[in-house]
Amino acid sequence: MIAIGITGSVASGKSTFSRFLAQGQGPLFSADKIVKDFYKKKSHKKELKELFKFKNSLNIKSKIKKEIIKDREKLKTLEKLIHPFVRKKMLIFIKKNKKSKLIFLEIPLLIESKLLKYFDIIIFVNSSKKKRLKRFISRGGNKFDFAVLDKRQFAAKKKISSSDKVINNNKSLKFLEKNAKAVLNEYE
């Protein structure tokens, strides 16, 4: 089994690249999907409600976002809850798929979370800040949220130095897909 970790900065195109890479080649783990699932579970909603001292768990993600904007320390509190959950799910995924030739794991904070030891190959999807901001806004985000999220991640230079490959994503989707096929050709 070859475990391929895909990471990148906010809105760099890592999810799209990961889907192109994994398509028909092996199972794909998405940390973002795990986090979305986390917010949907009743037990986690209850835990978050108590942690943030909310009256109820309605629109919990929106409420937490507002709290984090007011007090950045609350983001660290949230991460202490979510990161171990994602790591646990990641380890289950790796174990479950150990007989696959290739497995793909898309994890935005792969390097920041010190997960390098779990991967045979780390791919960093790179894109200009201007392009990433444009993508982020086109998906319903805003400049402030982009800045907060971007600041939480290591600089691209640091992530590149910890990666085996860098995929530049400042062009078209077709070009990104072509890059994914080129990467796969190396491991077939």
C-alpha positions, 0 to 999 in steps of 0.5 A: 500500500502506498499512502498518498497525502494531499495538502494545500492552503485554503482554496488551493484546489486540493479537494479537486486534485484529490478527486482527480487523483483517486478516481478509479485508482483507490479510496479517498479520505477527506478530512473536510468531509469528516469534519462536516460529519462531526458537526452533524452527530448529535453527541458532538452537537451536545458536546459543542453546545456545552463547551461553548455554553450555548442554550441549544445546538441549532445552527451550531456551526454558525454560532461557533464561527461567530464565537471564533471571530470574537475570540481566536482562542476558541478556535484552539479549543475547537481544534482540540476536539476535532483534530483527535476525531479526524486523526482517529478516523484517518487511522481507521481508514488507513487500516481498513484499506491496507490491502489497496495498492494506493490510498489517498488522504486529503488533509488540509492541516496534514503538516501542521498536525504532524501527520507526515509519518503516516504517508509515503508521499506528500503532495502539496497543491499550490496556488497564488493567494489571489487565485485562492481568495477568488475561489474562496469567495466564489464558494460563498466565503468572504475576505475576513474568513479567508484571512482567518483560515489562511493565517492558521496554516503554515506558509506555502514555503514551509509546506513545500519543504515538507512535501515530496511533490508540488502541484501548481494550480493556477490554470484550468481544471483540465490542466489540474487533471492532467497533472493528476494523471502524470502523478499516477503514471509514476506509481503504476 
